[in-house]
Amino acid sequence: MSRPSDHYDSRPQTPQAGIVQPKLSLIGWLRWFWRQLTSMRTALFLLLMLAIAAIPGSLVPQRSSDPNGVTQYFADNPDLAPTLDKLQAFDVYTSAWFSAIYLLLFISLIGCVIPRTKHHFLALRAKPPATPARLARLSGFTERDAPARTDATAAITTASALLKSSGYRVARFNAAGESSVSAERGYLRETGNLTFHIALLGVLVTVGFGGGYGFSGQRVLVEGQTFVNTLLAYDSFNPGRFFDDTTLDPYTLSLDDFSVSYEQRNLQAYGQPIDFTADVSVTPKNAKPNPAEVKVNGPLRTNGTSIYLLGNGYAPTIQVTAPDGTVVFSDSVPFLPQDANLTSLGIVKVPDGLTEQLGMIGFFYPTQDKAESGANFSSYPDLEYPLLTLNVYTGDLGLDDGVPTSVYALVTDDLTQQTGGKTGVASIELKPGESAELPDGLGTVSFVDNDPAASAAGDFKQSVPRFASFDIHHDPTQIWLISFSVLVLFGLFTGLMVPRRRVWVKATTASDGTVHLEYAALARGDDPALETAVTALADRHEKLLNNAQPTATPRKDLGLQRESD
């Protein structure tokens, strides 16, 4: 209802009249912004934003973990990739916008946790509140009549002991004609909430330190090759802001063998890989080699680093010989898989030793087959009928300009194509152990067989070595991160499962000397078991009071007592 027009607090009801708020000063606006930032609602919103901001990191390859994938993405999407790069989509977790959300969440959690911790500490030391005058208004209310000859003070003493044994903090209150106990428990719920937020803050700090003092590096190894844990030995290396390369723990990692199991029984999944296993040898400084395994979901942890298996493929051994018989190039070249049957693309660059610089774009087919159009394709990912095709280019490879280029890409704009395409000259096709002449008398190219004896018998399983791509990761905060993660789960569990309750028991002595008991409780939030808990408390209390009643002495005992007297 509105006030009468002549009320002393009434204001003229004009269209211009309204609520006039005071103007905020700079300090007022800062205080308002700080309260908004440190509210729980803002913290939850920022946590959701952080999760959403991390999504692009799983949609496009990241330079920190898959630099080869980034290179391939630029090759496959030449128009979209530069735009994504400007938006830092290939460096999501170190981008300015992700860092801004991260820091705001960090500040919000600090501003939220500190006052709540202070309030919780004071609440733990505070006395339970006084018993309300009218317990019947509370939920879970029930009442009982105490057994005859029960004293109100003794009944409340029993109730206090019962509540203490159930984990309640209790406080006694006495008034004229009545005695009561106030009890509360469930502060572990708030403790769990604070533990959750503090642990979450610890996770953020730990991740920050881990990113600053850790590193991530990638290295491709062909079977038989060895990697030395030095800065120059990595194919790509992404150190943290505060990382010192002198702290690298010296050890070597050798890829002894790489084996793959393929599905051969289920025709619906025929040829799909079942298991990848990299058999390696780790040799710490001044120690003996230790054999070990690296699997897709089974990283190897050694010398303070974790070694993950990222990818694999074939690395045909290609040899280029000059006309005078000098070998100018010989290497096992990793070919990048292009499909599920490991049709693979590789680049060969020969800058020296021939009359012209030579570049070759090669396709490798583990089990070569031909489509109706005549194009080659691989029908199975294992080595059943391997074939290597090469398109030859001559000219300036651009390696003398001092500009770094990818080993997985060949820029053909300034090169002359000699075979394949529109040249009218067929691409060079080689099986393991075969050689072919290069155009213009440049020399010969050979597809070296890794196991010629077995290949002669028709078994090509070992004819081409495989390569494995490893991600070598060092995070000095892993133990801390695991510990805080466990605390997050503990805090979340206690915050959700522990009920917060206040319980009161009041004993009132009537004029005839009988004692009337009242029980009531109040919950913070939803507590569907509250009424059941109050009823169970009353039942247990009543049982204790009944057991505490004195029993009548048998007659013969009285007789014996008289005789003794």
DRENVEXNU-215298 format. One record per residue: x, y, z of N, C-alpha, C in turn. Coordinates in steps of 0.05 Angstrom, whole numbers, plus 5000, padded with zeros to 4 digits. Layout:
<nodes>
XYZXYZXYZ
...
</nodes>
This chain:
<nodes>
501749765000500050005000501850255000
500850464987502350714986501650885011
503551055018503151235040501051445033
499651555053497851775048499452025039
498052185024499452415012500552615033
499352615057500252805078502252675097
503252435090505252305107507752475107
509052475131511452655133513752575115
513752305108515952205092515252195062
512852295055512052285027513552495011
513952424985515252604967513252684945
513652914933511752984911511952784888
509752674879509652474858509452614831
511652714822511852844796513352664776
512952704750514452534731517452564734
518352794744521252834747522352704772
520552644791521452544817522252254813
524252164828525151894828527351854848
528451614848530651544866533151684857
534251844875536751984869539051854884
540851734870543151604882545451794884
547051774905549351954907551451894886
552852094878554952064858557351924872
558451734857560751584867563351724860
565151744879567751854873569451634860
571951704854573751504842574151274861
574551334886574951114906572350944908
570051074906567550924907567250734883
567950834859567850664836569850434838
572250484848574250274852573250064872
571950164893570849974913568649804901
566949934885564749784872565949574852
567949654837569149464818570449234832
571749294855573049074870571048884881
568748984891566748804902565548634880
565148744856564148584834566148374825
568748444825570748264816571148034835
570948084861571447884882568947734891
566747774877564347624884564547334873
563147154886563146874878562046844850
560047004843558846984817560847054795
562447254800564547334780566647114778
567446994801569446784800568446544784
565946464788564846244772564646314743
563946564737563746654709566546644696
568546734710571246734699572246444695
571546274714572345984711571045864686
568545934681567245844657568545964632
569246224633570646354610573346224605
574746144626577346014623577045754608
574945604615574445344602573745384573
572045594567571345654539573745744523
575445914536577846014522579845794516
579745574530581645354525580745184501
578245214492577145044471578745074445
579545314436581145334411583745174413
584845134437587244984439586944684431
584444584431584044314423582944294395
582344524383581244514355583444554335
585544704341587744754323590344674337
592344584322594944504334596244734348
597744674369599144874384602144864380
603445084378606345094373607844964396
606844984420608244874443608344574444
606344434431606244144432606344014405
605544154384605544034357606344234336
608844314335609744514315609444414287
609844144283609544034256606644054247
604844014266602044044259601244334251
602544524264602144804257603044864228
605444754222606444784195604644664174
603544424181601744294162599144444160
598244564182595744724181596044964163
598345094164598945324146598845234117
599944994112600044894085597244814075
595544714093592844624085590844854084
591345064100589545294102591045554099
592045614075593745854072592246114076
589646114073588146364077587246404106
586446184119585446204146587646214167
589846074162591946044182593146314191
593846504173594946764182593046914200
590446904194588447044211588446914239
588446654240588446514266591046574281
593246604266595746664279595746944292
594447134279594247404290592547404316
590647214317588947194341590247014362
592646924357594246754376592846494380
591446384360590146134363592045894364
594445934354596445714355598145734380
597645934397599045964422596946044443
594845884445592545954462593346004491
594945824502595445824531597446034539
598746164520600446384527599446644514
597046644503595946874490595247094510
594947334500594247564518591547534529
589547444513586847424523586447194543
587846974538587646754557589046824584
591346964582592747054606591147254622
589647424607587947624621585747494638
584447294626582347144641583646994664
585946884660587346734681588046914704
589047144699589847334720587447444735
585247504720582847604733581647394751
581647144742580646924759582346894784
584946924781586846914803586247124824
585947374814585347594833582547564846
580647474830577947434840577947234863
579347014859579346804879580746904905
582947054902584247164926582347344941
581047534927579247714940576847584951
576147354941573847204951574547034975
576846914974577646714995578446855021
579947075019581047195044578847285063
576847445055574747515075573147275084
572647085067571146845075572746685096
575346675093577046525112576946665139
577146925139576947075164574247035178
572147055162569447015173569146735184
570146535170569946255179571546215204
573846335206575446305231574046415255
572846655251571346775273568846605280
567546485260565246315265565946065280
568345955275569145715289569645775319
570446015325570946095353568446205367
566446255352564046375364562346165378
560746255397558946085412556446035396
555345785397552845735384550745935392
548846005375546946215381544946125403
543746315416541946255438539446115427
538145965445535845805437533445995431
532145965408529846135402527646095422
526046295425523846285444521646095435
521146085409518945915399520145715379
520845475390522045275373520045155354
517445175361515445045344515345175316
516445415313516445535286518545425268
520445275278522645175262521844915250
523244845228522744595215523944365231
522744125227523743895242523043895271
520944045278520244075307518743825316
519543735340518043515353518243565383
516443445398516443485427515743225441
516743195465516242955481515843035510
514642855525514542885554516642705567
518242825583520442685596519342475616
520742255621519842065641519442195669
517842065685517342175712519942185727
519942375746522242425763524742505748
524342625723526642725708527043025714
529543095720530243365725530943505699
529943755695530343895670533343945665
534844015686537744055682539143795675
538343575688539543315681538843235653
536443295644535643225616537243375596
537743635601539343795582542343705583
543243625607545943515609546243265592
544243095593544342855576544242925547
542543115540542343205512544943325502
546343475520548843595512550943385507
551043175524552942965520552342815494
549742775488548942625464549742785439
549243045440549943215416553043235413
554443245435557443255433558443005420
557342775428558242515416557542495387
555642655377554842665349556442865333
558243005346559943195332559043485332
557143545350556143815352557743985372
557944245367558944425387556544525403
556644525429554344585445554844825464
552544945471552545165491550045135508
550345165534548045135552546845415558
544245425560542845665567540745595588
540545765609538545725630536945975634
534345935637532546155642530546065663
528846245671526946175692525045965682
525045735696523245515689524045345666
526345405653527045245630530145235628
531045025615533844985610534144885581
536144965567536344885539539344855531
539644725509542344695497542144775468
543944925458544145005430546644865418
546344735396548544585384548544645354
550944625343551244655314553644495304
553444405280555544265267555344315237
557344215222557344245193559144465184
560844575202562744775193564844645175
564944385175566744245156565844305127
563244365123562244435097563544685087
563644895104564945145096567945105094
569044935112571844875110572444745083
570744565074571044445048570844645025
568944825028568745035007571245205005
572245285028574745445029577045285019
577145025027579344855017579244834986
576844804976576444784947577545034933
576845274943577645514930580645564934
581645514958584545544962586145354945
585245104943586644904926586444984897
584145094889583945184861585845414856
586145594876588045804873590945684872
591345474888594045344887594545214860
592445104847592744994821593545204801
592245444802592945664784595845754788
596645784814599445864819601345654809
600745404814602545184807602845174776
600545194762600745194733602345424723
602145654736603745884728606645844732
607445734755610245674760611245454742
609545254737610445044719610945144691
609245324682609645434655612045614654
612745744677615045924677617745784679
617745564694620345434699620645164685
618545074670618744824655619444874626
619344664611619744684582618344454568
618044484543616944274526618444274500
619344034492620944014467620043774452
620543774425619743554408622243454393
622243194389624443074374623342834359
624042824333623342594316625842404315
625342154321627541954320626741734302
628641654284628341424267629541184282
628540954277629640714290632640704287
634040674310636940664310638240924316
636741144316637841404323637841464353
639541644361639841714390639542014393
638142094414637742374421639242434446
640642654447642042754470640542994482
640042984507638443194520639943454523
640443584501641643854500639844034484
640144294487638444484474638544454444
640944414432641244404403640144154391
639543944407638743684396635743674391
634243874401631343864397630543974370
628543854358627443954333625944214338
624544234360623244484369623344484399
623544724410623944754439622445004449
620744964469619145184480619645204510
621545374518622145404546620245594560
620045564586618545754602620046024604
618646224614619846484615622346494633
622346324654624546334673626346084671
626045934649627645684647630545754640
632345594652635245624647636145364634
637245384609637945134595640344984608
641745114626643844974640642844774660
640244774666639044584684638244324671
638544304644637844064630639443824641
638043614649639343384660640543214637
643143164636644243024613643542724613
642442644591641942354586641442314556
641542074547641042004518638641824516
637241854494634841694489635141574461
635241304459635541164434632941014427
632041044402629740894393630740634381
630440414396631440154387629540024367
627040044372625039914355622340044359
620840054337618040154339616239954326
614339854342612539644332609639734334
608039644315605239714314603639464309
601439434324599539214319597039314305
596239174284593839254269591639044272
589139134270586838964272586638804246
586538534248586338364225584038174226
582538164248580337974250577638104244
577238334255574738474251574838624224
573238534205573338654178572238934178
570539004198569539274199571639474208
573639374222575839554231578539454221
578539324198581039204188583039414182
585439374192587639554187587939784208
586039804226586240014246588339934267
589940124276592040064295590939994323
592039794335591239704362593139804383
595739804377597639874397600139984384
601340194396603940304388605840264411
608240164405610240124426612940214416
614140404430616840494423618740374444
620440194435622540074453624940254452
625640364475627740564476629840474497
632140604496634240574516634940854527
634840884553635541134566638241094581
640041274575642741254587643241514602
643041514629643841754644646841794643
647642024652650542094651652041894669
654241784657656041604672654441354683
652541254667651041024676650540844652
649540604658648940404637646240454625
645840374599643240414587641040254601
638740374603636440244615634240214594
633439964588631239924568628640014580
626940124563624340224572622340234548
619840284554617840304533616340574535
615440664512613740904511611340834494
608940874506606440814492604841074491
602641054475600941294472599941394499
598841214515597841284541599741194564
602141144557604141064577606741214574
606941464583609441614580611641494597
614041564589616441484604617441724620
617841674646618841894663621641824671
623441994664626341954669627742214671
629642224689631442454692629942724693
627742724708626242964712624543054689
624242884668622542954645620542724640
618342794627616442604619616442594588
616742354577617042314549614442184538
613042334520610542244509610842174480
609341974471609341894443607142044429
607942214409606042384395605042264369
606942164353606142064327608241874316
607741764294609641574282609041554252
610841424238610541384209613041244198
613241254172615541124159617641334151
620141234151622441404143624041254123
623241264097624841134076627741234075
629541054072632341124069632941184040
633641434034634041524007636941604004
638141523982640941583976641141703948
642641923947643042063921646042053915
646741963891649541923883650142093859
652342243860653242413837654242233814
654442343790655342183767658142053771
659842173788662442053793662441843815
660041773824659841563845659941663873
660141923878660242033905657442053916
657141953940654541963954654242243966
652342403956651942673965649642703984
648042493986645842504006645142214013
644842164039643941904048642741934076
640141894077638841934103636141794103
635241724127632541624130630741864135
628941924116627342174116624542104127
623742234149621042194159618942304139
617042134132614842204114612342234132
610942464128608642514145606142374134
604842214151602442064142600242254134
598842184112596642344101593942224105
593841964111591241834115591641594134
589441454139589441234159591141004150
591540974124593240754113596040844108
596841064120599541174121600741234093
599041314075600141444051601641694061
604141714055605841914069607242094049
607642344058608942554042611542624055
613642644038616242714048617742894029
619743044040621243234024624243164026
625643164004628443124003629743363990
631843474004633243713994636243643992
637443683968640243623964641543893955
642644043973643644313966646444303954
647944093959650844093951651443823938
653643823923654743573911653943523883
651943653872651043613845651443883830
651043863804651344113787649144313793
646844223802644644393810643544303837
642344493851640944413875638544243868
638044043884635943853878633943833900
631343833893629243793912627343583902
626343413919624543203911622143193930
619743173919617343133934616542843930
616442693952616042403951613442323964
612242113953609941973966610741683971
610141593995610741324002608141174008
607940933996605540764000606340504012
605640454038606540204051605439954036
602939964027601839744011600539883986
602239893965601340043942599139903926
597240053918595039953901594240183882
592740113861592040313841589040343840
588040593839585240643836584440613806
581840633801580940613773582040833755
582641063768583741283753586741253747
587941043758590741003755592541123776
591341273795592841393816593641183837
595941223849596841043870595541113896
595140913913594240953940595140723957
595040753983595740534002593140414012
593040144010590640004018590839874046
593239894058593739774084596139914096
596039974123598240134134600839994140
600839724138603339584143604939534117
607439454119609139414096608539154083
606739154063606138914048607338934019
607039164007608039213980608839503978
611139583991611939863992612839973965
612140233961612940373937613440663943
615640773932616341053935616241183908
614841413906614841573882616041843888
617541953868618942203872618442383848
617742633854617742853834620143023838
621743063817624343193819624143483811
625443653826625543943820628544033821
629244213804631944323805631844633806
633944753817634045043819634945123847
634445383853635245493879633245413900
634145253920632445163942631945383963
633345603961632945823980634245774007
636145584008637545524033639845704038
640745864018643046034022642346314029
639746374033638846644040638846704069
639446504086639546554115636746554128
634746484112631946474123631346184129
630546124154629945854161627545754146
627645494136625445374122624845104135
622445014131621544764143622644524127
623444314140624444074127622143914115
619643994123617343844113615843994090
617144204080615944364058618044434037
617144434012618944513990617444723974
618644973973617445193958618345153929
616545113911617145043883616745283864
616245513875615745743857618045803839
620445793849622845863833624345613824
623145383825624445133817623245033791
624844873777623944753752623244463757
620844383750619944103755620943933732
622243713739623443533719621843283714
620443193735618842943731616042993744
614142843734611442853745609943103735
607343113742605743343735605443373705
605843623696605443693668608043673652
610143553663612743543649612743333627
610843153628610942933607612842713614
614242743636616142533646614942403670
614742143670613542003692615142043718
613642043740615042053766616741803770
618841843785620641613792619241433812
619041173806617840983823619940773831
620140733858622240563868621040373889
621940123888621339933909623939913926
623639803951626039773967628339623952
630739753952633039633939633439723910
631539873899631739963871633040243869
634140293845635340553839634240653812
634540913807633641033782635441273775
635641333749637241553740635641813744
637042023753635842283756635942433729
634142613724634042763698636642923694
637142973668639343143660642043033669
642242773674644742653682645842753709
644042833727644842933753646042713770
645342463765646342243781644142033784
644241893807642241683812641041723840
638541613842637241613868636541333875
636941253900636440973908634640963933
632840763933631140703956632440473971
633940533992635540334006633740154021
634239884018632739684032634039634059
632539654080633639614107634039314114
632739134099633038844104632838704077
635038714061634838604033634338304032
635438164051635137864051632137794054
630737914073627937854077626237954053
627038184042625438284019625738103995
628037983992628437803969626537563971
625837493996623937274000621037364000
620537623995617837723993616837834020
618537864040617637974066618838254068
617038454067618038734068617638864095
617038704116616338814142618538994153
621038924148623239084159624739234138
623539274115624939404093625239704096
623339824110623340114114623240174144
625140324154625040394183622740584189
621840574214619740744223620940974240
619441184243620241404261618041444282
618841564303617041634325617541924333
615342064338615542344347615042354377
616942464392616842474421616442764431
614842794450614543044465615943014492
617943174497619443154522618743394539
617443334561616243544578617443544606
618143774615619143804643617444004658
616343914680614644084697615444034726
616844224739617844184766615644194787
613144254779611044284799608944064798
609643834786607643614783606643514810
608443484830607543384856605643584869
606343844867604544044878601844044864
601944014838599444014822597643784830
598843554834597243314842596143364870
597743474888596843524915594443714916
594743934901592544124901590044014887
590443844867588143714854586643534873
588143384890586843214910585343384930
586443614938585043794956582543914944
582643964918580344064904578043864906
578643604901576643394902575643364931
577443374950576643354978574843584986
575543824979573944054986571244044972
571143954947568643944933566843724945
568043504953566443284965565243364992
566943485009565843565036563943795033
564443975014562644205011559844115001
559743894987557143794976555843594995
557343445010556143225025555643285055
557143475066556843525095554543725099
552443655115550243845120551044035142
550044275140550344485160547844505177
547944445203545544435219545944585246
543744685256543544785284541244635297
541644535321539744375335539344495363
536844505372536244595399534544385414
535244355439533544195457532844365482
530344385487529444555509527744375529
528344415554526844265575525444475593
522844455594521144645610519744495632
520044595657518844475680516044605685
514044435685511344525690510844565720
508444685726507844735754507444475770
506744255757506344005771508943845773
511143955764513743825766514543655742
512743625723513443465699515243635680
516843505665518743635646517843585618
517543795603516743785575519143845558
519743675538522043695521521243785493
522743975482522344065454524944035439
524643945414526943895396526344045370
528344185360528044325334530744355321
530744405295533244435280532844625257
534944725248535044915225537444845208
536944835182539144765163539845005146
542345015138543145215119543145095091
541145165076540745045050538844805052
538744655031536944425030538044195047
536444075063537243845080534843665083
534343485064531943325065531843135089
534143085102534242905124533943045151
533343305150533243455175531143355195
528643315185526543225203527142955214
528242775198528942505207531042525228
533042705225535142725244534042825271
532143015271531043115295529442895310
527942745295526342525307528242315319
530442245304532342055315533642155340
534242415341535442535365533542515389
531042575384529042555406528742265415
528742075397528541795405530841705422
533241775413535641695428535741835456
534942085456534942235482532942115501
530542045491528541925508529441655519
530841495502531841235511533841275533
535641465530537641515550536341605577
534341765575533041855599531541625613
530341445597529041215609531041035622
533340995610535340815622536640935647
536441205649537641335672535841335696
533241245694531441245716532241025736
532041085763532740885783530640665783
531640415787529840175788529140115817
526739995820525839915847527539695859
528039705885529739505898528039255905
528839015899527338765905526738745935
524438615943523638595970525638435987
526538215977528438055993530938205999
531738395981534138555987533538746010
530938846010530239026032530338876058
529338616057529338456082532138406092
533838336073536638286081537838536093
537038766082538139016092537239066121
534639006126533639046153535038856173
535538596165536838416182539738506188
540938606168543738696173543738936191
541639106188541639336206541239246235
</nodes>
